[in-house]
Amino acid sequence: MAHSIQLTLPSVELLNSDAAIKIYVDDSLQGTLLASKGNVQFWPPGHSVNYYEMSWSDFCAFFRDYGRPCSV
């Protein structure tokens, strides 16, 4: 299973624009993660209206609850 991530990041602090992260597995687009000042959104491929959304607080809690602890 090959993973590929393409980043499109603005060169300034996020105010009214989003950072878009396209997520691929085996050359197949799995969705786009949009990070903005207010929240995080996941857009499945082919969807221009329906998406999933989390506040930054919920996003952090999700990783604390379900993420795998690692150390550097």
HELIX and SHEET records of a PDB file:
HELIX    1   1 TRP A   56  TYR A   66  1                                  11    
SHEET    1   A 5 HIS A   3  THR A   8  0                                        
SHEET    2   A 5 ALA A  19  VAL A  25 -1                                        
SHEET    3   A 5 SER A  28  ALA A  35 -1                                        
SHEET    4   A 5 ASN A  39  TRP A  43 -1                                        
SHEET    5   A 5 TYR A  52  SER A  55 -1                                        
END                                                                             
